[in-house]
Amino acid sequence: MADVKPLTRLRDLPGPHGLPLIGHSYQLNNEQFHLTMERWAERYGPLFQIRLGLSRVAVVSDNEMIQHILEQRPQSFRRNHVIEDRFTEVGINGLFSAEGENWRQQRRTVVAALSRTRLANFFPKLKVTTARLQRRWEALADGGSSVDICNDLTRFTVDVTMQLAFGVDPNTLETPGPVIQQHLEKIGPGLQRRFFTLFPYWRWVRLPPDRALDRAVKVLEQEVEAIVHATRESMAAHPDHGPANFLEALLTMAEDNSSKLTSADLLAYTSQLLLAGEDTTSYTISWIIYYCIKFPEAFTRIRREVDGVIAPEAALSKLEQAHQFPFLDAFCNEVMRLKPVAPNMALETLEDTEILGCLIPKRTRLFVLLRHVATREEHFAGGDCFDPERWLSSPTGGNKQPHHPQAFVPFGAGPRICPGRNLAMLEIRAVLAMLCRNFDLEPVKPDTEVKEMMAVVMRPDQLHLRLKRRSVTSNVSPRASTAMAEREF
């Protein structure tokens, strides 16, 4: 009978040297900790350990194991409890951080609110919001001003999310002065600091960053409370109408005598949906626009493809047009592979688990390095290189192997895959089609690499560019457009 090799213990795994008591916290409590983790994965392999204080954390960067972990959520793995605790503490524990029955209840409601039918009915409003963004950029182009891409796209995604989820049009794109988006953008960095802080000092002493977070959350609560009040009044005035959006569905549930949904829950669920909807999509589009500047030949090819589908219109006019951009989609996939807004995920085990020959005890914290897997040579040939063509090649093609799409999970995988992925892709295509059709791009500082910064999600730091009105908007046939594009790239 063959001997069974004993499982490795967590404390015996390789890993970087840490300091007594605090471990590696001092190396991870910053906005580029994800890069540190990826460097360590290169050195210590697909499973290693780090310490946050006295707690040992397992770091996983093996594709098959990550797929298993994602598929076994939420029964065997959950999001790191520290994340849920920190969101709960500020009163916005929603779908992103919720677990158990809270997550299941919200998930059903969000999926219904973001169904394909709802998106189809919502498309006319998306066109209006995209036109507002176009007018904003035209004004900046005419004035010769630079564009803060992340800021403008966050305004856009706030407007889209609030209209679809809450039935409210805040029009932050055309609102002067302070807007809700300016408060939303302060919450992510504030929470990021707390995720890696070993001792919750803010419960006794509030430092300036903590007071800034408090103010931002308070404004968000006030905004959401006003929306909830207005929605209640609208529903009371039209009692025969069924729920038309996420918020109305929640309010209907809250009025059910058997429901345990409280007013605090309503604020938490709606606030976090707004946070999740604006940051992830706006930063994804920002990274894609950055790569349009880095690879102008590819941008030209996207433009020709867009011209061939929507010319002479200035933007998408029909929902079906959004699905007629194969190269644009390939370009987006490649950017999301290299610059995912969620390059890693913080989880923990709900039971004793074997991971790559190591016994990981119950309630052990995990980091899974999603971007690291997607850039490995064994999963994508030339993994560090930008090559959108890899997404158009035959899966059995020769020089593009290996090509393993299952290692590419920009929206997660398994039961907790992002329910807003279809909305996100529709927003991405709408903005890029409008941008390509109407503007030329110029970096404010040529040849400057944009840094990656983590604040719950990964954003491009200081991404500014100049837009110029496009001199010629071609009205060419789709066939001619595709032929020209293929010759150029």
N, C-alpha and C positions, 0 to 999 in steps of 0.2 A: 504494500500500500504506500503510495507516494506521500512524502511529508508535505504538510500544509505550511506554507511560509507564514509566520506570524505577522500580524498587521503592525505597521509602524505607528508609533505614538505621535500625537501632534507636536509635543515638545521636542521630538527628535528630528523634525523636518529641518532642512536647511533654511537659511534666511540671513538677512543683513544683521550686523551687530547693532544693538540698541543700547540706550543708556539705562542705568539702574532706575527703578521705580516708574519712569515715564516711558520707557521703551522707545518706540519710533514716532511718538506723537509730535515731537518737535519737527520732524521731517515731513509730516503729512498735513499739518495745520496751515495750509496755504492754498492759493488758487491754482497751483500747478502740481498738486499731489499725484494726479493721475499719471503724469509723466514719470514721476519717481517710481511708482508701482510698476510701470511697463519696463523701465530700466532694470529693476530688480528681477522681473520675470525672465528677461534675457539672460541674466546671470545665474539665477537659482532654479530655473526650470518651471514646468507646468503646475507644480504644487510646492509652495513654500510657506513659511510662517513669518509673521511680524508680531510685535507686541504693542498694544495701546494701553499704557499703564501696565497693570499686572495681567491683563487679559491677552491670551494668545489668539491671533486671527489667522485663518487659513486663506491663502490667496491662490485662486484657480485660474489657469489659462489654457486648459485642455478643451478642445472643441466638443468632443463627444460627452465629456463630463458636464460641461456647461449646458449642452442641450438636455441632458438628463435632469439637471437641477431645475432648468426652466420648465420642463414638462411636469415635474413633480411638485411644482407650486400649485396651490398653497398648502397641500396636505403634509409634505415632508420638509419644505423650506418656506420661510417667510422673509419679508423685508426686515432688515436689521431693526430691532425694537427701539434703538436709539432714535432712528428717523421718525418712527411713529410718536415716540415720547416728545420729541422736540416740536413736531407739528401740533400735537395735542396741547402742549404747553402754551402755544400762542393762539390756540383756538381755531386752527384750520386743518384738522385731520380729516382729509377727504379720500377720494378713490386712490390717489397715488400712494398714500402711506397707510391706508386702512387695511385691516386684516379680518379674517373670520366672517361672521355674518354681516358686519358693517360693509365689508368689501362686496360681498355677494349682492346685497341689497342695492348698493350704488351701481354696481356693474350692470345689472339688468336695466336700470333706468338710463344710464349713460348710453348703453348700446342701442336702446330704443330711440333716444334723442339723436343719435348719430347714424341712423340707418340710411341705406342708399336712397330710400324713398324720401326721407326728410332732406337729404342733401340735394336731391333733384328739385324738390320744392323750394329749397333755399337758394338755388343758383342765381336767380334774378337779383337777390340782395347782395350776393357775392360780387356780381358784376358792378353794382352801384359802388360798393366799397373799393373795388379795384380801380374804378374810374376816379374816385377821390384821391387815391394814392398817385395815380397818373397826374392829376392836376397839381398835387403838391410838388411832385418832382419836376413838372414843367415850370412851375414858378421858381423853384430853386435853380433850374438850368438857365432860365432867362436872366436871373439875377447873378449868375456866376458863382453862386454859393456852393460850398461842399455839402455833401449829404452824409449825415450820421445814419448809416444803413440800419444798424440794429435798432436804433431809436424809432425810426420811421416804420420799420417792419413790425415792431412790437405794437405800435399804435394800430397798424393794420390788423394784426391778429387779435388784439383786444376787441376791436370793433366787430370782427367776424365772430369770435367766441361769444360775446355778449348777445349778439343778435340771434345766433343759432340756439344757444343754451338757455337764454333768459328772455328772449323776445324784446330786448331793449337795444336801441341804436344810440350809443354814446357819442359817435362821430368824433373820436379823439384826433382823427387825421386833420380835421378842420377846426379844432377847438384851440384858441389861443390860451396861453397861460398854463397853470398847473392842471394836469389831467390824471386820471386814475393810473395810467401806465407809469407815471413817474414814481408813484408809491409802490406799485407792484415790483419794480426793478430793484428796490431796496430790500425786499424780503428774502430773496434767494441768497445774496451774500451774507445776510445776518444769520440765516439758518445754517449756512455752510460752516461758519465759524463754530457754531455750537455742536455740530456733528462730531468734531474731533477734539472738543474741549473735555478733558478728563473730569474736571470738577465743575458742577453747575453753579458757578460763583454768582451769576446774575439773579439767582433767587434771593440773594442777600445784598449784593452791591450791583448797581446798574452803571456800566461804563457808557461813554458816548455812543458806541455802536449798538449797544442794547437799547438805549433810549431812542435811537433812530429806527430800530426795528419795531419798537413799541408804537411809535408814531405812525409808521407805515401800515402796520396791522390795524390800528385804530381807524385810519382813514378808509382802509379796505372794508372793515366791518360796517362803517357808516354808509358807504356806497352800496354794499350788498343789502343792508337793512332797508334802504330807500327803495331798492329794486324789488325786494320781497313785498314791501308794503304796497307798492304800485301794482304788483302782479296779483296780490290778494284782492284788491279793489276791482281789477279788471275781471277776475274770475267770478267775483260776486255779482258783477253787472251782467255776466253772460254765463249763467249756471248750466245751460244746456250744452255748452261746448266742452269737448273732452280736452285733456292736456295737449298743448301744442308744442311744448318744449320741455327741457330737463327740469327747470324750476317749477313749472306747473305740475309736472308729474310728482315731484317731491312734495309740493303743497297738498296735492290730492292724497298722497300717502299719509302725510302728517295729520290730516283731518279724519283719517280712519281711526275709530276708537281702539282698535287692536294694535295700532302702530306705536312704537316706542320712540318715534322720531321727535326730537325736541327742537325748540327754536335755535339752540346752540348748534345742534347737528345741521340744521338748515344753513346756518351761516358758514359752518366748516366745510360742508360739501360744496356749496356754490363757490366759496372763495377759492378752494383748492382747484376746482375745475377751471376757474378763470386763470389761475397761476399756471396750471399745466398746459392749458391751451395756448397761452400767449408766448411763453419762453421757448418751448421746444420747437415750435414751427418757425417763429421769427428768426431764431438763431440758425436753424437749418437752412432757410432761404438765404441768410446772410453769408454762410459758408459757401453756398452755391454761387452767389454773385461774386464772391472773392475769387473763386476758381474761374469764373468767366473772364476776369481780368488777367489772371495768371496764364490762361490758355486762350488767347484771342482767336486762334484758328478754330477751336471748338465752339467758341461763342458765335463765330460767323456761320458755322454749320447749323447750330441751333436756330439762328435767325432765319436762315434759308428755309429750314423745316417749318418754322412758325409762319413765315410768309406764305408758304405753299398751302397752309391749312386755313388761315384766318383772313388773308388779304382780300379786300381792302380795308377790313375792320381794324380798329386800333387795339382790340383785345378780344378775348374769347367772347363769342356771342351765343354759342350753344354748348350745352353740357357735353355733348358727344365729341366735340372738338378736343376736349381735354385728354382724350385717350388716343389721339392720332399723332403723338410725338415720340416715336421710338428712340431717336437719338437723345432728345432732351431727357427722357426717362433714364437712359443709360448713363448720361452725364450726372444726373442727380444721384443715382445709385453709387457711382464711383466716389462722388464727394461724400456721401453719407458713410461709405466704407472707411474712408480716411479721416473724416471729421464728424463722427457721430456726436450728437449732443449728449448722449449717454455712453461714454466710452467704457464705463464700468458700472457695476451694480453691487450694492451692499445688502447682503442677506444674512440669515442665520439658520441653523439646523433646528428642526423640531423633534428630532430623535437621533439616537446614535447612528452614524452613517459611515459607510466606507467610501472613501474618495481616493482613487489611484493608489490603492494599497495601504492607505492610512486610515485609522479609526478616528473619526471626528466626533467628539462627544456632543450630546444634545446641548442646544443653546450656544454653540460655538458660532462666532461671527465669521462670515465669509466675504471676501471680495472676489467677484468674477470679472475678469478683464476682457470685455467684449471686443473692444477695438484691437487689442493685441492679437486675438485669434484671427480677426479678419485681415490682418496685414502679414500673416505668416506665409512664408513661401510654400509650405505644404498645402495650403488652402487656396491661395491665389498666386499664380505665376507673376513674378515681379511685384510682390505684395506691397512694397513701399512706393511703387510708381503709379502715377495717375494715368489710367488708360481706360476711358469709357467704352472703347471698342470691345473690351472683354465681355461686356454685357450683351453684345449683339452677335458675337461669334457663336458658331454651332457648339453645343455642349460636348461634341466629340472631336472638335477641331484640334489640330496638332499643337501649334506653338502657343496657344493660350492656356494650356493645361499646366498645373491643375486649376480648376475653377469650381469651387464648392460653395454654392449659394447658401447652404445651410449654416455656414460659418458667418454669414452676414445677417445680423439681427438688429437693424436700426430701430425697430419698433418692439423689440423683445420677441418672445416666443412662448408657446404653451398657453395654458388657461389665462394668464395675465398679460397676453399680448395687448398692445395699446389699442383701445377701442376707437381712438380718434385718428387712426392711420389714414383712412379714406378721406377724411376732411383735410388732413395735413397735406396729402398729395394733391388734392384739388386746389388748395391755396397756393401751393408751390407752383403748379402749372399755370394758374391764373396770373400770378405776379410775374413769372419769367416770360410768359407769352407777351404780356403788356410791355415789359422792359425791353425785350428784344425788338419788338415791333416799333418802338417809339424813341429809343435812346441809344446813344453811344456812350461808352464808359471810359473814364480816365481815372487812374489812381491819383490821390493827392500827393503821395510820396512814392514815386516809382521804385521798383525793386526792393520794397520794404516788406519783410515777412510779417504777417499778422500773428500775434501770439494767441495761444489757447489759454483760456481762463475758465476755471471751474467755479460755479456758484450754484450748486445743486445740479445744473446742467452746464455743458461746455459751450462757451460763446467765443466769438472772435473779438479780441481786444482792440479798441480804437480803429474800427473799420470805417474809414471815411473815403469817399470818392466824389468825383465831379461827373455830373451827367450833362450831356449835350443833346439837344433835340436831334433826332436822326435826320440827316439831310435828304435821304431818299427812302421812301417806304415802298418797296417793290410790290407790284401786283402781278406775281408770276404764278404759273400753274403748279400744282403739287408735283407733277412729274418732272418739270424743268427744275424746280427748286431742289428736289432730291438728287438729281443728276449733278447739279453744280456743287451741292454740299459734299457729295462723295468724292469729287475731284479735289476739294480743298483740304480735306482732313483724313 
